């Protein structure tokens, strides 16, 4: 039913480019909700839910953690797939449901559009319009941000969700889209942490700083760690996006600029044998901006390999981190420190 691994690999090789208050949350206990509906029917995690948005049927999967207490409000994570990977594939690749069971977070996997017979580059492959990338979503200027904003608003109304702890993550094109969502929906999102994708959207007119972490492999041959050699695949305006041109560190500095962080250089550097972390920790709204560099990492920083039997030239696209670190735990440890209610209470 879904895309095969070989199709995923073919398309993902082109995915190189790509207001609210927050604060550090010391207490991440779930907040009580006396009005929560304990008789709520939990949706089947393997069945798409859909609504129509701007003439398109837009769908998603919802996962409730094991033993969830519906009488309290739970944090929620929206995990966005990469170009040509479906919601099902993303969930299987990353195994985020294991983290959800541990921390009690609801997980939503929205589905990008795959438009058959569109005549566009990368047609009939799921993608997100993250600004400069990707596929049909970008070619037809699909309003993915609008869809995701409406989805967040609907789900936080339908289910016992802590609206102060809405988090976005994603991989590759999904990471790009998560960062675009940070700029366009900072009033809804408490924090973003994602892997292997750069910001490809520059309109920050609706933005109020929120925490952002991007994890990147030094050996990433798709969204290259330093200067990208694949800009000719994309529109001319891609050349004006500094992060796309100059890689992981430029992405870090772009977000430091958006978040009005203090200093010209990161004020926290944590070296390590497997990965290192550079951070701006003194930013507006009590936010932080973080770059985690996986020294031996490629495009896939999750534990699981994404496919078998691929040519050796593509090994860094497919190979996971082989259990050297828990990607989701790192991202959760970052995101879960932040909640939109902190500064609102202090104010």
ZANU-207312 format. One record per residue (C-alpha): x, y, z. Coordinates in nm, 2 decimals, decimal comma, padded with zeros to 4 digits, always signed. Layout:
<node xx="X" yy="Y" zz="Z"/>
...
//
This chain:
<node xx="+00,00" yy="+00,00" zz="+00,00"/>
<node xx="+00,28" yy="+00,25" zz="+00,09"/>
<node xx="+00,59" yy="+00,34" zz="-00,10"/>
<node xx="+00,87" yy="+00,08" zz="-00,14"/>
<node xx="+01,21" yy="+00,15" zz="+00,01"/>
<node xx="+01,37" yy="+00,18" zz="-00,33"/>
<node xx="+01,13" yy="+00,46" zz="-00,43"/>
<node xx="+01,20" yy="+00,63" zz="-00,09"/>
<node xx="+01,57" yy="+00,62" zz="-00,15"/>
<node xx="+01,55" yy="+00,75" zz="-00,51"/>
<node xx="+01,35" yy="+01,06" zz="-00,41"/>
<node xx="+01,52" yy="+01,13" zz="-00,07"/>
<node xx="+01,85" yy="+01,19" zz="-00,24"/>
<node xx="+01,72" yy="+01,52" zz="-00,37"/>
<node xx="+01,60" yy="+01,65" zz="-00,03"/>
<node xx="+01,92" yy="+01,85" zz="+00,06"/>
<node xx="+01,77" yy="+02,20" zz="+00,09"/>
<node xx="+01,57" yy="+02,22" zz="+00,17"/>
<node xx="+00,42" yy="+03,37" zz="+01,85"/>
<node xx="+00,39" yy="+03,26" zz="+02,20"/>
<node xx="+00,60" yy="+03,25" zz="+02,52"/>
<node xx="+00,82" yy="+02,97" zz="+02,63"/>
<node xx="+01,05" yy="+02,90" zz="+02,91"/>
<node xx="+01,25" yy="+02,63" zz="+03,09"/>
<node xx="+01,01" yy="+02,39" zz="+03,26"/>
<node xx="+01,14" yy="+02,25" zz="+03,58"/>
<node xx="+00,83" yy="+02,04" zz="+03,66"/>
<node xx="+00,71" yy="+01,84" zz="+03,36"/>
<node xx="+00,43" yy="+01,66" zz="+03,54"/>
<node xx="+00,10" yy="+01,63" zz="+03,35"/>
<node xx="-00,16" yy="+01,89" zz="+03,45"/>
<node xx="-00,49" yy="+01,76" zz="+03,60"/>
<node xx="-00,80" yy="+01,81" zz="+03,39"/>
<node xx="-01,12" yy="+01,75" zz="+03,58"/>
<node xx="-01,32" yy="+01,79" zz="+03,27"/>
<node xx="-01,13" yy="+01,53" zz="+03,07"/>
<node xx="-01,35" yy="+01,27" zz="+02,90"/>
<node xx="-01,25" yy="+00,94" zz="+03,05"/>
<node xx="-01,50" yy="+00,77" zz="+02,81"/>
<node xx="-01,31" yy="+00,90" zz="+02,50"/>
<node xx="-01,26" yy="+00,64" zz="+02,23"/>
<node xx="-00,89" yy="+00,61" zz="+02,15"/>
<node xx="-00,85" yy="+00,60" zz="+01,77"/>
<node xx="-00,69" yy="+00,30" zz="+01,59"/>
<node xx="-00,33" yy="+00,39" zz="+01,56"/>
<node xx="-00,31" yy="+00,20" zz="+01,22"/>
<node xx="-00,61" yy="+00,38" zz="+01,06"/>
<node xx="-00,58" yy="+00,72" zz="+00,89"/>
<node xx="-00,80" yy="+01,00" zz="+01,02"/>
<node xx="-00,88" yy="+01,27" zz="+00,76"/>
<node xx="-01,05" yy="+01,60" zz="+00,69"/>
<node xx="-01,07" yy="+01,82" zz="+00,39"/>
<node xx="-00,85" yy="+02,12" zz="+00,38"/>
<node xx="-00,84" yy="+02,37" zz="+00,09"/>
<node xx="-00,98" yy="+02,11" zz="-00,15"/>
<node xx="-00,75" yy="+01,83" zz="-00,05"/>
<node xx="-00,81" yy="+01,53" zz="+00,17"/>
<node xx="-00,54" yy="+01,56" zz="+00,45"/>
<node xx="-00,47" yy="+01,26" zz="+00,67"/>
<node xx="-00,28" yy="+01,16" zz="+00,98"/>
<node xx="-00,22" yy="+00,88" zz="+01,23"/>
<node xx="-00,26" yy="+00,92" zz="+01,60"/>
<node xx="-00,09" yy="+00,71" zz="+01,86"/>
<node xx="-00,19" yy="+00,70" zz="+02,23"/>
<node xx="+00,07" yy="+00,56" zz="+02,47"/>
<node xx="+00,01" yy="+00,24" zz="+02,66"/>
<node xx="-00,17" yy="+00,29" zz="+02,99"/>
<node xx="-00,25" yy="+00,66" zz="+02,91"/>
<node xx="-00,45" yy="+00,83" zz="+03,18"/>
<node xx="-00,73" yy="+01,01" zz="+03,00"/>
<node xx="-00,82" yy="+01,21" zz="+03,31"/>
<node xx="-00,51" yy="+01,42" zz="+03,27"/>
<node xx="-00,38" yy="+01,63" zz="+02,98"/>
<node xx="-00,08" yy="+01,48" zz="+02,80"/>
<node xx="+00,20" yy="+01,64" zz="+02,59"/>
<node xx="+00,18" yy="+01,58" zz="+02,22"/>
<node xx="+00,45" yy="+01,53" zz="+01,95"/>
<node xx="+00,39" yy="+01,59" zz="+01,58"/>
<node xx="+00,65" yy="+01,39" zz="+01,39"/>
<node xx="+00,68" yy="+01,48" zz="+01,02"/>
<node xx="+00,81" yy="+01,23" zz="+00,76"/>
<node xx="+01,08" yy="+01,29" zz="+00,50"/>
<node xx="+01,02" yy="+01,33" zz="+00,13"/>
<node xx="+00,85" yy="+01,02" zz="-00,01"/>
<node xx="+00,82" yy="+00,85" zz="+00,33"/>
<node xx="+00,46" yy="+00,79" zz="+00,45"/>
<node xx="+00,34" yy="+00,84" zz="+00,80"/>
<node xx="+00,35" yy="+00,46" zz="+00,85"/>
<node xx="+00,70" yy="+00,44" zz="+00,73"/>
<node xx="+00,82" yy="+00,73" zz="+00,94"/>
<node xx="+00,67" yy="+00,57" zz="+01,25"/>
<node xx="+00,83" yy="+00,24" zz="+01,18"/>
<node xx="+01,17" yy="+00,39" zz="+01,10"/>
<node xx="+01,20" yy="+00,60" zz="+01,41"/>
<node xx="+01,01" yy="+00,39" zz="+01,66"/>
<node xx="+00,89" yy="+00,70" zz="+01,84"/>
<node xx="+00,61" yy="+00,51" zz="+01,99"/>
<node xx="+00,85" yy="+00,34" zz="+02,23"/>
<node xx="+00,94" yy="+00,69" zz="+02,36"/>
<node xx="+00,57" yy="+00,78" zz="+02,38"/>
<node xx="+00,50" yy="+00,48" zz="+02,60"/>
<node xx="+00,78" yy="+00,58" zz="+02,83"/>
<node xx="+00,70" yy="+00,95" zz="+02,87"/>
<node xx="+00,32" yy="+00,94" zz="+02,82"/>
<node xx="+00,31" yy="+01,16" zz="+02,51"/>
<node xx="+00,05" yy="+01,13" zz="+02,23"/>
<node xx="+00,21" yy="+01,11" zz="+01,89"/>
<node xx="+00,06" yy="+01,24" zz="+01,56"/>
<node xx="+00,21" yy="+01,15" zz="+01,22"/>
<node xx="+00,06" yy="+01,38" zz="+00,96"/>
<node xx="+00,08" yy="+01,28" zz="+00,59"/>
<node xx="+00,22" yy="+01,51" zz="+00,32"/>
<node xx="+00,05" yy="+01,52" zz="-00,01"/>
<node xx="+00,13" yy="+01,28" zz="-00,30"/>
<node xx="-00,03" yy="+01,42" zz="-00,61"/>
<node xx="-00,07" yy="+01,17" zz="-00,89"/>
<node xx="-00,02" yy="+01,28" zz="-01,25"/>
<node xx="+00,08" yy="+01,63" zz="-01,15"/>
<node xx="+00,36" yy="+01,66" zz="-01,40"/>
<node xx="+00,58" yy="+01,81" zz="-01,13"/>
<node xx="+00,92" yy="+01,70" zz="-01,03"/>
<node xx="+00,89" yy="+01,42" zz="-00,77"/>
<node xx="+00,52" yy="+01,36" zz="-00,85"/>
<node xx="+00,32" yy="+01,11" zz="-00,65"/>
<node xx="+00,56" yy="+01,12" zz="-00,36"/>
<node xx="+00,46" yy="+01,25" zz="-00,01"/>
<node xx="+00,63" yy="+01,58" zz="+00,05"/>
<node xx="+00,60" yy="+01,90" zz="+00,25"/>
<node xx="+00,61" yy="+02,26" zz="+00,12"/>
<node xx="+00,89" yy="+02,37" zz="+00,36"/>
<node xx="+00,98" yy="+02,68" zz="+00,16"/>
<node xx="+01,25" yy="+02,58" zz="-00,09"/>
<node xx="+01,16" yy="+02,21" zz="-00,09"/>
<node xx="+01,01" yy="+01,96" zz="-00,17"/>
<node xx="+00,83" yy="+01,78" zz="-00,45"/>
<node xx="+00,47" yy="+01,84" zz="-00,55"/>
<node xx="+00,40" yy="+02,02" zz="-00,23"/>
<node xx="+00,65" yy="+02,29" zz="-00,31"/>
<node xx="+00,58" yy="+02,29" zz="-00,69"/>
<node xx="+00,21" yy="+02,35" zz="-00,63"/>
<node xx="+00,26" yy="+02,58" zz="-00,33"/>
<node xx="+00,04" yy="+02,36" zz="-00,10"/>
<node xx="-00,05" yy="+02,53" zz="+00,22"/>
<node xx="+00,10" yy="+02,26" zz="+00,45"/>
<node xx="+00,15" yy="+02,51" zz="+00,73"/>
<node xx="-00,22" yy="+02,59" zz="+00,73"/>
<node xx="-00,31" yy="+02,23" zz="+00,73"/>
<node xx="-00,08" yy="+02,15" zz="+01,03"/>
<node xx="-00,20" yy="+02,46" zz="+01,22"/>
<node xx="-00,56" yy="+02,34" zz="+01,18"/>
<node xx="-00,47" yy="+01,99" zz="+01,27"/>
<node xx="-00,30" yy="+02,11" zz="+01,59"/>
<node xx="-00,60" yy="+02,31" zz="+01,69"/>
<node xx="-00,84" yy="+02,03" zz="+01,61"/>
<node xx="-00,65" yy="+01,76" zz="+01,80"/>
<node xx="-00,59" yy="+01,97" zz="+02,11"/>
<node xx="-00,97" yy="+02,02" zz="+02,12"/>
<node xx="-01,07" yy="+01,66" zz="+02,05"/>
<node xx="-00,83" yy="+01,49" zz="+02,29"/>
<node xx="-00,70" yy="+01,56" zz="+02,65"/>
<node xx="-00,39" yy="+01,74" zz="+02,52"/>
<node xx="-00,18" yy="+01,98" zz="+02,72"/>
<node xx="-00,19" yy="+02,28" zz="+02,48"/>
<node xx="+00,11" yy="+02,42" zz="+02,65"/>
<node xx="+00,33" yy="+02,13" zz="+02,55"/>
<node xx="+00,28" yy="+02,08" zz="+02,18"/>
<node xx="+00,61" yy="+01,97" zz="+02,02"/>
<node xx="+00,72" yy="+01,93" zz="+01,65"/>
<node xx="+00,99" yy="+01,70" zz="+01,52"/>
<node xx="+01,07" yy="+01,54" zz="+01,18"/>
<node xx="+01,33" yy="+01,40" zz="+00,95"/>
<node xx="+01,48" yy="+01,57" zz="+00,64"/>
<node xx="+01,20" yy="+01,74" zz="+00,45"/>
<node xx="+01,00" yy="+01,68" zz="+00,77"/>
<node xx="+01,27" yy="+01,87" zz="+00,97"/>
<node xx="+01,25" yy="+02,15" zz="+00,72"/>
<node xx="+00,87" yy="+02,17" zz="+00,77"/>
<node xx="+00,90" yy="+02,15" zz="+01,14"/>
<node xx="+01,13" yy="+02,46" zz="+01,13"/>
<node xx="+00,89" yy="+02,64" zz="+00,90"/>
<node xx="+00,61" yy="+02,56" zz="+01,15"/>
<node xx="+00,83" yy="+02,72" zz="+01,43"/>
<node xx="+00,82" yy="+03,04" zz="+01,23"/>
<node xx="+00,45" yy="+03,03" zz="+01,13"/>
<node xx="+00,29" yy="+02,87" zz="+01,44"/>
<node xx="+00,51" yy="+02,97" zz="+01,73"/>
<node xx="+00,18" yy="+03,07" zz="+01,91"/>
<node xx="+00,09" yy="+02,69" zz="+01,92"/>
<node xx="+00,43" yy="+02,52" zz="+01,95"/>
<node xx="+00,64" yy="+02,50" zz="+02,27"/>
<node xx="+00,96" yy="+02,37" zz="+02,11"/>
<node xx="+01,10" yy="+02,20" zz="+01,79"/>
<node xx="+01,37" yy="+01,94" zz="+01,77"/>
<node xx="+01,44" yy="+01,76" zz="+01,44"/>
<node xx="+01,71" yy="+01,59" zz="+01,23"/>
<node xx="+01,88" yy="+01,63" zz="+00,90"/>
<node xx="+01,71" yy="+01,94" zz="+00,76"/>
<node xx="+01,76" yy="+02,31" zz="+00,73"/>
<node xx="+01,53" yy="+02,61" zz="+00,75"/>
<node xx="+01,41" yy="+02,70" zz="+00,40"/>
<node xx="+01,16" yy="+02,97" zz="+00,48"/>
<node xx="+01,24" yy="+03,32" zz="+00,60"/>
<node xx="+00,91" yy="+03,50" zz="+00,68"/>
<node xx="+00,93" yy="+03,55" zz="+01,06"/>
<node xx="+00,65" yy="+03,82" zz="+01,07"/>
<node xx="+00,44" yy="+03,59" zz="+01,29"/>
<node xx="+00,72" yy="+03,46" zz="+01,50"/>
<node xx="+00,78" yy="+03,48" zz="+01,87"/>
<node xx="+01,09" yy="+03,29" zz="+01,98"/>
<node xx="+01,06" yy="+02,93" zz="+02,08"/>
<node xx="+01,34" yy="+02,67" zz="+02,15"/>
<node xx="+01,49" yy="+02,50" zz="+01,84"/>
<node xx="+01,73" yy="+02,20" zz="+01,82"/>
<node xx="+01,86" yy="+02,06" zz="+01,50"/>
<node xx="+02,06" yy="+01,73" zz="+01,49"/>
<node xx="+02,29" yy="+01,68" zz="+01,19"/>
<node xx="+02,53" yy="+01,42" zz="+01,07"/>
<node xx="+02,88" yy="+01,54" zz="+00,97"/>
<node xx="+02,87" yy="+01,28" zz="+00,69"/>
<node xx="+02,53" yy="+01,37" zz="+00,56"/>
<node xx="+02,55" yy="+01,35" zz="+00,18"/>
<node xx="+02,19" yy="+01,47" zz="+00,13"/>
<node xx="+02,15" yy="+01,78" zz="+00,35"/>
<node xx="+02,53" yy="+01,84" zz="+00,35"/>
<node xx="+02,68" yy="+01,95" zz="+00,68"/>
<node xx="+02,87" yy="+02,23" zz="+00,52"/>
<node xx="+02,83" yy="+02,40" zz="+00,18"/>
<node xx="+02,56" yy="+02,23" zz="-00,03"/>
<node xx="+02,65" yy="+02,12" zz="-00,38"/>
<node xx="+02,29" yy="+02,04" zz="-00,49"/>
<node xx="+02,14" yy="+02,39" zz="-00,52"/>
<node xx="+02,10" yy="+02,35" zz="-00,89"/>
<node xx="+01,81" yy="+02,11" zz="-00,82"/>
<node xx="+01,60" yy="+02,38" zz="-00,68"/>
<node xx="+01,45" yy="+02,72" zz="-00,77"/>
<node xx="+01,67" yy="+03,02" zz="-00,79"/>
<node xx="+01,53" yy="+03,16" zz="-00,46"/>
<node xx="+01,69" yy="+02,87" zz="-00,28"/>
<node xx="+02,02" yy="+03,04" zz="-00,33"/>
<node xx="+01,91" yy="+03,32" zz="-00,10"/>
<node xx="+01,86" yy="+03,09" zz="+00,20"/>
<node xx="+02,18" yy="+03,10" zz="+00,39"/>
<node xx="+02,13" yy="+02,78" zz="+00,58"/>
<node xx="+02,07" yy="+02,59" zz="+00,25"/>
<node xx="+02,40" yy="+02,74" zz="+00,11"/>
<node xx="+02,62" yy="+02,70" zz="+00,42"/>
<node xx="+02,49" yy="+02,41" zz="+00,62"/>
<node xx="+02,44" yy="+02,32" zz="+00,99"/>
<node xx="+02,63" yy="+02,61" zz="+01,15"/>
<node xx="+02,46" yy="+02,87" zz="+00,94"/>
<node xx="+02,12" yy="+02,71" zz="+01,04"/>
<node xx="+02,23" yy="+02,75" zz="+01,41"/>
<node xx="+02,32" yy="+03,11" zz="+01,36"/>
<node xx="+02,00" yy="+03,19" zz="+01,17"/>
<node xx="+01,79" yy="+03,06" zz="+01,46"/>
<node xx="+02,01" yy="+03,24" zz="+01,71"/>
<node xx="+01,93" yy="+03,56" zz="+01,51"/>
<node xx="+01,56" yy="+03,49" zz="+01,50"/>
<node xx="+01,56" yy="+03,42" zz="+01,88"/>
<node xx="+01,77" yy="+03,73" zz="+01,96"/>
<node xx="+02,03" yy="+03,52" zz="+02,14"/>
<node xx="+02,31" yy="+03,69" zz="+02,32"/>
<node xx="+02,66" yy="+03,68" zz="+02,18"/>
<node xx="+02,82" yy="+03,62" zz="+01,85"/>
<node xx="+02,92" yy="+03,26" zz="+01,93"/>
<node xx="+02,75" yy="+02,97" zz="+02,11"/>
<node xx="+02,79" yy="+03,01" zz="+02,49"/>
<node xx="+02,78" yy="+02,64" zz="+02,55"/>
<node xx="+03,00" yy="+02,37" zz="+02,39"/>
<node xx="+02,98" yy="+02,01" zz="+02,49"/>
<node xx="+03,24" yy="+01,80" zz="+02,31"/>
<node xx="+03,20" yy="+01,42" zz="+02,29"/>
<node xx="+03,34" yy="+01,12" zz="+02,12"/>
<node xx="+03,01" yy="+01,03" zz="+01,93"/>
<node xx="+02,85" yy="+01,37" zz="+01,91"/>
<node xx="+02,90" yy="+01,73" zz="+02,02"/>
<node xx="+02,65" yy="+02,00" zz="+02,12"/>
<node xx="+02,67" yy="+02,37" zz="+02,06"/>
<node xx="+02,41" yy="+02,60" zz="+02,21"/>
<node xx="+02,29" yy="+02,95" zz="+02,25"/>
<node xx="+02,14" yy="+02,94" zz="+02,60"/>
<node xx="+02,06" yy="+03,31" zz="+02,66"/>
<node xx="+01,78" yy="+03,40" zz="+02,41"/>
<node xx="+01,45" yy="+03,59" zz="+02,41"/>
<node xx="+01,16" yy="+03,43" zz="+02,59"/>
<node xx="+01,39" yy="+03,21" zz="+02,79"/>
<node xx="+01,46" yy="+03,00" zz="+02,48"/>
<node xx="+01,76" yy="+02,81" zz="+02,35"/>
<node xx="+01,90" yy="+02,73" zz="+02,01"/>
<node xx="+02,10" yy="+02,40" zz="+01,97"/>
<node xx="+02,30" yy="+02,22" zz="+01,71"/>
<node xx="+02,39" yy="+01,85" zz="+01,78"/>
<node xx="+02,66" yy="+01,72" zz="+01,55"/>
<node xx="+02,69" yy="+01,35" zz="+01,50"/>
<node xx="+03,05" yy="+01,30" zz="+01,41"/>
<node xx="+03,00" yy="+00,97" zz="+01,22"/>
<node xx="+02,63" yy="+01,03" zz="+01,13"/>
<node xx="+02,48" yy="+01,04" zz="+00,78"/>
<node xx="+02,14" yy="+01,15" zz="+00,67"/>
<node xx="+01,96" yy="+00,90" zz="+00,90"/>
<node xx="+02,04" yy="+00,97" zz="+01,26"/>
<node xx="+01,78" yy="+00,73" zz="+01,41"/>
<node xx="+01,87" yy="+00,39" zz="+01,55"/>
<node xx="+01,71" yy="+00,18" zz="+01,28"/>
<node xx="+01,84" yy="+00,14" zz="+00,92"/>
<node xx="+01,58" yy="+00,25" zz="+00,68"/>
<node xx="+01,63" yy="-00,01" zz="+00,41"/>
<node xx="+01,82" yy="-00,32" zz="+00,31"/>
<node xx="+02,02" yy="-00,42" zz="+00,01"/>
<node xx="+02,10" yy="-00,07" zz="-00,11"/>
<node xx="+02,42" yy="+00,01" zz="-00,31"/>
<node xx="+02,73" yy="+00,09" zz="-00,10"/>
<node xx="+02,72" yy="+00,45" zz="-00,23"/>
<node xx="+02,40" yy="+00,51" zz="-00,04"/>
<node xx="+02,50" yy="+00,36" zz="+00,29"/>
<node xx="+02,50" yy="+00,68" zz="+00,48"/>
<node xx="+02,15" yy="+00,76" zz="+00,37"/>
<node xx="+02,02" yy="+00,43" zz="+00,49"/>
<node xx="+02,23" yy="+00,33" zz="+00,79"/>
<node xx="+02,11" yy="+00,43" zz="+01,13"/>
<node xx="+02,33" yy="+00,51" zz="+01,43"/>
<node xx="+02,34" yy="+00,15" zz="+01,54"/>
<node xx="+02,24" yy="+00,23" zz="+01,89"/>
<node xx="+02,52" yy="+00,47" zz="+01,97"/>
<node xx="+02,27" yy="+00,72" zz="+02,10"/>
<node xx="+01,89" yy="+00,75" zz="+02,15"/>
<node xx="+01,79" yy="+01,02" zz="+01,91"/>
<node xx="+01,43" yy="+01,06" zz="+02,03"/>
<node xx="+01,54" yy="+01,06" zz="+02,40"/>
<node xx="+01,78" yy="+01,34" zz="+02,32"/>
<node xx="+01,52" yy="+01,54" zz="+02,14"/>
<node xx="+01,26" yy="+01,47" zz="+02,41"/>
<node xx="+01,50" yy="+01,58" zz="+02,69"/>
<node xx="+01,54" yy="+01,91" zz="+02,51"/>
<node xx="+01,18" yy="+01,97" zz="+02,41"/>
<node xx="+01,02" yy="+01,86" zz="+02,74"/>
<node xx="+01,21" yy="+02,12" zz="+02,94"/>
<node xx="+00,99" yy="+02,39" zz="+02,77"/>
<node xx="+00,63" yy="+02,48" zz="+02,81"/>
<node xx="+00,43" yy="+02,78" zz="+02,70"/>
<node xx="+00,27" yy="+02,82" zz="+03,04"/>
<node xx="+00,59" yy="+02,91" zz="+03,23"/>
<node xx="+00,64" yy="+03,26" zz="+03,11"/>
<node xx="+00,26" yy="+03,32" zz="+03,11"/>
<node xx="+00,25" yy="+03,24" zz="+03,48"/>
<node xx="+00,56" yy="+03,45" zz="+03,55"/>
<node xx="+00,41" yy="+03,74" zz="+03,37"/>
//
